[in-house]
Amino acid sequence: MKEVVDQVISAQWIAPVMPDPTEVRKNCSVVLNGGVITDILGSEEAKLKYNAKEWTDFENHMLIPGLVNAHTHASMTLMRGIGDDEPLMSWLQNTIWPIEMSLGNEDFCHDGTMLSAVEMLKSGTTTFNDMYWHPSATARACGEVGIRAVLGMIVVGFPSSYAKDYDEYIQKGQSTLAEFLDHPTVHFSYAPHAPYTVSDEILTRLGDLCKAEDRKLHIHLHETEDECNSSEALDKSPMCHRSEFAGRPIQNLERLGLLNKNLVAAHAVHVKDEEIALLAEREVSTVHCPTSNLKLASGFCPVAKLLEAGVNVAIGTDGSASNNALDMVAEMKTAAILAKAVAKDTTAVPAATALKMATYNGAKALGLGDKIGSLQVGKSGDMIAVELGARAANTPVFDPISSFVYSSHGADVSDAWVNGQRVMRERRVTTMDEKDILEKAHSWVDKINALNLDPHPNHHPKET
Amino acid sequence: MKEVVDQVISAQWIAPVMPDPTEVRKNCSVVLNGGVITDILGSEEAKLKYNAKEWTDFENHMLIPGLVNAHTHASMTLMRGIGDDEPLMSWLQNTIWPIEMSLGNEDFCHDGTMLSAVEMLKSGTTTFNDMYWHPSATARACGEVGIRAVLGMIVVGFPSSYAKDYDEYIQKGQSTLAEFLDHPTVHFSYAPHAPYTVSDEILTRLGDLCKAEDRKLHIHLHETEDECNSSEALDKSPMCHRSEFAGRPIQNLERLGLLNKNLVAAHAVHVKDEEIALLAEREVSTVHCPTSNLKLASGFCPVAKLLEAGVNVAIGTDGSASNNALDMVAEMKTAAILAKAVAKDTTAVPAATALKMATYNGAKALGLGDKIGSLQVGKSGDMIAVELGARAANTPVFDPISSFVYSSHGADVSDAWVNGQRVMRERRVTTMDEKDILEKAHSWVDKINALNLDPHPNHHPKET
């Protein structure tokens, strides 16, 4: 008598990522029941053992855990590509901040998140870690699309269209948290923006809340040299941390007791050897954002050194206003190849390690390591199918993990499941009308253009 | 009375690249007649002026010159992804060279080029600059697919399955050249592999042939630090140039009179300030291959400095065995963002400059600057259509050039023309059966696997 289950998904290859990131099983099936992976077995055996309400046979595909975009600002997608190639401060002052002040309301954040969610699902990301204004609007959008997210309850030391002071930021975040408590796929972290925008006192308060609630603290940290040098000199410039302590921000967080396993440090580009050792010892997770670090000329993160020291390094796209894409497949490749050049070692961050960083390490950074990030019995049904060898660009296939990491792009992801729900089928999002989402995004262009900003006040983009 | 022409192609945007790389014209049409661009004008005006045998209206597209992949080894695509993440010498000795010795015949080069040509056309490359064994087979494949190419008459100072000595390399190249003389889209260069594989005497002989025939000399140059240091020390190691001159290869080529406008230097990663000035003065073209330089840990090319000095810098993917893709759209983005981080300047290599590098600079490097590389009246009909704003990933569109360079991938290219022939229509190659080409590529996997090589002799790929 065969067992009846919700779904069986059979594929040519399965890369479970954990416990062995290099393992690829052939002709294998994943069984989903009640949103959870209940079995992984050979496809022939599966046919004898199971009857499924839905049985999917993939001919040229590899099943892998859904990708985890461990640092982004989803709503910023509506500002993608405006004011590119400008110096950072000019870009913020002449473009980003005026748009946020005039238009950055709940609707903006909802529609921006919808656009990002579609882009992410269609390139294999099933979970993202966010930090932006109006997390309530982002939460609502995530619930509608069915993408998993950890939303930062953002806290910044200046007023915005979202909140006027520290207390209101924290109170608004917590009321959103209460609204979505126990939501199966919408989770929350505390998200003080950065040491240079949030005071020591508030950082400590949020750190205490994280300990009490077993929650992650998501922060930008050591992204630029300026941030480290200004804090060390305590020069009170815009990038100097808001502390009376003269030292690098990591030293200060250590002093405040905030370097611990709750900490998710986005970027961590400028880290000295002794800082790397400290991050490892304190079980901090870092999120490497290679494209953003290059495009904003922030610097070169020593990824191989961090991994070697035992730091849990995840991968993020950062916001699409400074990338300008949310494609974790491209980001994995950039992370893998850049790490080799920085380490001067072709064997640094091989394909399987890049895949693990983009899945399990991300899940672990977000506090979801026991729930998602690998294909293992008992884990949630968060998974994607990637088509290999059916398009010239990833043909032939000698090693499916290498084909995925080095030769594929986001659109090779054909199907996606979150919590057992098939949110993308044959490259179409099942939960929403994509056309409608694109039309809404285009309509924001008119509103932004009506502001009559000049994103290039001093010059046209340089010609050569 | 309307004028009858072969084709009119109307689009929402046209970026002609030259004379102004930042220019984008709206609602514009390109007129093709006899394979040549005969007019570029507003679409309303075009309707009054022309009758076309074929009139195409693109709603969400931008027309741009076809991309030029200025350095690759097309046939190597059949070895894509085998032995990844190994040290360079181990990879060559245990994987690449044994495959080339056993299987690298005419058929291999033909089928590999077919696969590469499909991949390149489908990601917007209409011209590539090649260097590999059996250029006759590559020439035949290019003719069949209708892609434009400059094929290197390869010369190496050791025997291969292709030729036994310098004389045979040169003679075989010249007989292929004679066979394809005056072919409209298949062109030739002399291609001594590198200073460390070809003697001074032969380099000089090839340089003279280039001068006499007004032809380009395509060579790997200053790709690694090892090559520069070994040549300076004259240590006779495998990376030392084959010369009695103790000095860096660029100095040696200057001494031999080979630094001139015929020279196309692939990579040029390790170049000192005085070498950059010399390359500019001698009108040498260089080809930046960012993905390959990162993946092989070769180093960081000072692209912004080269451009500022006036060097003509093109972009190449290198072979797909060391990339592992031939996607010039991805390569443009990597070139643009990496240059900013290397120069520590967010304004270095803006989107329009990256696009010019990938089109006009490539054409100029290949000696085709008066024929292709920009959309201008009198130039050949080598052009692509890129779809923008119809997919979440490149929506919204504030600046079409930025959308293309930073937010698009190869599959956003929907149509391609070479010499006026529409070689891709709505994402399908019109000249060949793509399925047939993929099947042939897959069949080479069996032959390669039958060699029973061990691409990872010392270890499995590193896990973390």
Contacts between the chains, C-beta under 8 A, distances in Angstrom:
chain1	res1	chain2	res2	distance
A	20	B	463	7.0
A	21	B	463	5.1
A	21	B	464	7.6
A	22	B	460	5.4
A	22	B	461	5.5
A	22	B	463	6.1
A	78	B	396	6.6
A	80	B	394	8.0
A	80	B	395	7.7
A	80	B	396	6.5
A	80	B	398	7.4
A	80	B	403	7.9
A	80	B	407	6.2
A	81	B	396	7.7
A	81	B	397	7.1
A	81	B	398	4.8
A	81	B	399	5.4
A	81	B	402	4.3
A	81	B	403	5.4
A	81	B	406	6.4
A	81	B	407	6.2
A	82	B	398	4.3
A	82	B	399	7.2
A	84	B	350	7.0
A	84	B	351	6.0
A	84	B	399	6.7
A	84	B	402	4.6
A	84	B	406	6.7
A	85	B	346	6.6
A	85	B	347	5.6
A	85	B	350	3.7
A	85	B	351	6.4
A	85	B	402	7.9
A	86	B	346	6.7
A	86	B	347	6.8
A	87	B	346	5.6
A	87	B	347	6.2
A	88	B	346	6.1
A	91	B	346	7.7
A	115	B	392	5.6
A	115	B	395	6.6
A	116	B	392	7.8
A	118	B	392	4.3
A	119	B	392	3.9
A	119	B	393	4.9
A	122	B	391	7.9
A	122	B	392	6.4
A	122	B	393	7.4
A	123	B	393	7.0
A	291	B	337	6.1
A	293	B	341	6.7
A	294	B	337	3.9
A	294	B	338	5.5
A	294	B	340	6.2
A	294	B	341	4.2
A	295	B	336	7.8
A	295	B	337	4.3
A	295	B	340	6.1
A	295	B	341	8.0
A	295	B	346	7.3
A	295	B	406	7.8
A	296	B	340	7.5
A	296	B	346	5.9
A	297	B	340	4.5
A	297	B	341	5.2
A	297	B	343	7.2
A	297	B	344	5.2
A	297	B	345	5.9
A	297	B	346	5.0
A	297	B	348	7.7
A	298	B	341	7.4
A	299	B	341	6.8
A	300	B	341	6.6
A	307	B	464	4.6
A	308	B	464	7.9
A	320	B	407	7.6
A	323	B	406	7.4
A	324	B	402	7.1
A	324	B	406	4.1
A	324	B	407	4.7
A	325	B	393	5.8
A	325	B	406	7.0
A	325	B	407	5.2
A	326	B	393	7.4
A	327	B	393	6.6
A	327	B	409	7.5
A	330	B	330	7.0
A	330	B	409	7.5
A	334	B	334	7.2
A	336	B	295	7.8
A	337	B	291	6.1
A	337	B	294	3.9
A	337	B	295	4.4
A	338	B	294	5.5
A	340	B	294	6.2
A	340	B	295	6.1
A	340	B	296	7.6
A	340	B	297	4.5
A	341	B	293	6.7
A	341	B	294	4.3
A	341	B	295	8.0
A	341	B	297	5.2
A	341	B	298	7.4
A	341	B	299	6.8
A	341	B	300	6.6
A	343	B	297	7.2
A	344	B	297	5.2
A	345	B	297	5.9
A	346	B	85	6.6
A	346	B	86	6.7
A	346	B	87	5.5
A	346	B	88	6.1
A	346	B	91	7.7
A	346	B	295	7.3
A	346	B	296	6.0
A	346	B	297	4.9
A	347	B	85	5.6
A	347	B	86	6.8
A	347	B	87	6.2
A	347	B	462	6.2
A	348	B	297	7.7
A	348	B	462	7.9
A	349	B	464	8.0
A	350	B	84	7.0
A	350	B	85	3.6
A	350	B	461	3.9
A	350	B	462	5.4
A	351	B	84	6.0
A	351	B	85	6.4
A	351	B	461	6.7
A	352	B	461	5.2
A	352	B	463	6.5
A	353	B	461	7.5
A	353	B	462	6.4
A	353	B	463	6.6
A	353	B	464	4.8
A	356	B	463	7.6
A	356	B	464	6.8
A	357	B	464	7.9
A	389	B	438	7.5
A	389	B	442	6.8
A	390	B	438	7.3
A	391	B	122	7.9
A	392	B	115	5.6
A	392	B	116	7.8
A	392	B	118	4.3
A	392	B	119	3.9
A	392	B	122	6.4
A	392	B	434	7.0
A	392	B	437	7.1
A	392	B	438	6.6
A	392	B	441	7.8
A	393	B	119	4.9
A	393	B	122	7.4
A	393	B	123	7.0
A	393	B	325	5.8
A	393	B	326	7.4
A	393	B	327	6.6
A	393	B	410	7.0
A	394	B	80	8.0
A	395	B	80	7.7
A	395	B	115	6.5
A	395	B	438	5.4
A	395	B	441	5.1
A	395	B	442	6.8
A	396	B	78	6.6
A	396	B	80	6.5
A	396	B	81	7.7
A	396	B	441	5.1
A	396	B	442	5.6
A	396	B	444	6.5
A	396	B	445	4.6
A	397	B	81	7.1
A	397	B	445	7.4
A	398	B	80	7.4
A	398	B	81	4.8
A	398	B	82	4.3
A	398	B	445	6.7
A	398	B	448	7.7
A	399	B	81	5.4
A	399	B	82	7.2
A	399	B	84	6.7
A	402	B	81	4.3
A	402	B	84	4.6
A	402	B	85	7.9
A	402	B	324	7.2
A	403	B	80	7.9
A	403	B	81	5.4
A	406	B	81	6.5
A	406	B	84	6.6
A	406	B	295	7.8
A	406	B	323	7.3
A	406	B	324	4.2
A	406	B	325	7.0
A	407	B	80	6.2
A	407	B	81	6.2
A	407	B	320	7.6
A	407	B	324	4.7
A	407	B	325	5.2
A	409	B	327	7.5
A	409	B	330	7.5
A	409	B	409	4.7
A	409	B	410	7.1
A	409	B	411	6.9
A	410	B	393	7.0
A	410	B	409	7.1
A	411	B	409	6.9
A	411	B	411	5.6
A	434	B	392	7.1
A	437	B	392	7.1
A	438	B	389	7.5
A	438	B	390	7.3
A	438	B	392	6.6
A	438	B	395	5.4
A	441	B	392	7.8
A	441	B	395	5.1
A	441	B	396	5.2
A	442	B	389	6.8
A	442	B	395	6.8
A	442	B	396	5.6
A	444	B	396	6.5
A	445	B	396	4.6
A	445	B	397	7.4
A	445	B	398	6.7
A	448	B	398	7.7
A	460	B	22	5.5
A	461	B	22	5.4
A	461	B	350	3.9
A	461	B	351	6.7
A	461	B	352	5.2
A	461	B	353	7.5
A	462	B	347	6.2
A	462	B	350	5.4
A	462	B	353	6.4
A	463	B	20	7.0
A	463	B	21	5.1
A	463	B	22	6.1
A	463	B	352	6.5
A	463	B	353	6.6
A	463	B	356	7.6
A	464	B	21	7.6
A	464	B	307	4.7
A	464	B	308	7.9
A	464	B	349	7.9
A	464	B	353	4.8
A	464	B	356	6.8
A	464	B	357	8.0
